[in-house]
Amino acid sequence: MLPETLKYLFDVRQACRLVAQFTHAKTAADFRNDLLLQSAVERQFITIGEALQQALRIQPELANSISESRRIVNFRNVIVHGYAVVVPDTVWGVVESDLHKLQEEVAKLLVDVVEEPN
């Protein structure tokens, strides 16, 4: 894997970790009522989507290893360009139902790189 792609995957991993940290022990109601938390989580989803988009630009075959990669990038685009229609419950739903799978897939890609023979 190219070094630049690795950098983007590390960025995705870090942003996922931050979302998990920010939302730990929070509920949907907590999220709905906390604009600071919403902003922090949305910012990390922007980073995830942008980093993934750049990684895919460099190595399009990564799409085979990251489920819903196009939807992840599109979600970033909605947050950035369609901010007026972003619904907190939708963002929370992504946190609850999709974040863990992305974390697992990126972790596997990074482990595979570390385990590759020289």
C-alpha positions in Angstrom: 0.0 0.0 0.0 1.3 3.4 -0.9 2.5 5.6 2.0 0.0 8.4 1.1 -2.9 6.0 1.2 -1.7 4.7 4.6 -1.7 8.3 5.9 -5.3 8.7 4.9 -6.3 5.4 6.5 -4.6 6.4 9.7 -6.7 9.6 9.5 -9.9 7.6 9.1 -8.9 5.4 12.1 -8.2 8.4 14.3 -11.4 10.2 13.3 -13.4 7.0 14.1 -11.7 6.7 17.5 -12.6 10.3 18.2 -16.2 9.8 17.3 -16.3 6.8 19.6 -14.6 8.7 22.4 -17.0 11.7 22.0 -20.1 9.5 22.0 -19.1 7.1 24.7 -21.9 6.7 27.2 -24.1 9.1 25.3 -27.7 8.5 24.1 -29.5 9.7 21.1 -31.2 12.3 23.3 -27.9 13.5 24.6 -26.7 13.9 21.0 -29.8 15.7 19.9 -29.5 18.2 22.7 -25.8 18.9 22.5 -24.8 21.2 19.6 -21.2 21.0 20.6 -21.2 17.2 20.5 -23.0 17.3 17.1 -20.4 19.6 15.7 -17.5 17.5 17.0 -19.0 14.3 15.6 -19.9 15.9 12.2 -16.4 17.3 11.9 -14.9 13.8 12.4 -17.3 12.4 9.8 -16.1 15.1 7.4 -12.5 14.0 8.0 -13.5 10.3 7.5 -15.2 11.0 4.2 -12.5 13.3 2.9 -9.6 11.0 3.9 -11.4 8.0 2.4 -12.2 9.9 -0.8 -8.5 10.8 -1.2 -7.4 7.2 -0.4 -9.8 5.9 -3.0 -8.5 8.4 -5.5 -5.0 7.0 -5.1 -6.0 3.3 -4.8 -9.5 2.7 -6.1 -9.2 -1.0 -5.3 -9.7 -0.1 -1.6 -13.4 0.1 -2.3 -13.4 -3.7 -2.3 -12.2 -3.7 1.4 -14.4 -0.9 2.8 -18.1 -1.5 2.8 -20.2 1.3 1.6 -17.2 3.5 0.7 -19.2 5.6 -1.7 -21.9 6.1 0.9 -19.3 7.2 3.4 -18.0 9.8 1.0 -21.5 10.9 0.1 -22.3 11.3 3.8 -19.4 13.7 4.1 -20.7 15.6 1.1 -24.1 16.0 2.7 -22.6 17.3 5.9 -20.4 19.8 4.1 -22.7 20.9 1.3 -26.2 20.0 2.5 -25.7 21.1 6.2 -29.2 22.5 6.3 -30.7 19.1 5.8 -28.5 17.2 8.2 -30.7 15.6 10.9 -29.0 14.7 14.2 -30.9 11.4 14.4 -29.4 10.4 11.1 -25.9 11.2 12.3 -26.5 9.3 15.5 -27.8 6.4 13.5 -24.5 6.2 11.6 -22.6 6.3 14.9 -24.6 3.5 16.3 -24.9 1.2 13.2 -22.0 1.9 10.9 -19.0 3.3 12.7 -17.9 0.0 14.3 -17.8 -1.8 10.9 -15.7 0.9 9.3 -13.3 0.8 12.3 -12.9 -3.0 11.9 -12.3 -2.7 8.1 -9.7 0.0 8.4 -8.0 -1.8 11.3 -7.8 -4.9 9.1 -6.3 -3.0 6.2 -3.7 -1.5 8.5 -2.9 -4.9 10.1 -2.5 -6.5 6.7 0.0 -3.8 5.8 2.0 -4.3 8.9 2.0 -8.0 8.4 3.1 -7.9 4.7 6.5 -9.4 4.2 9.3 -7.0 3.0 
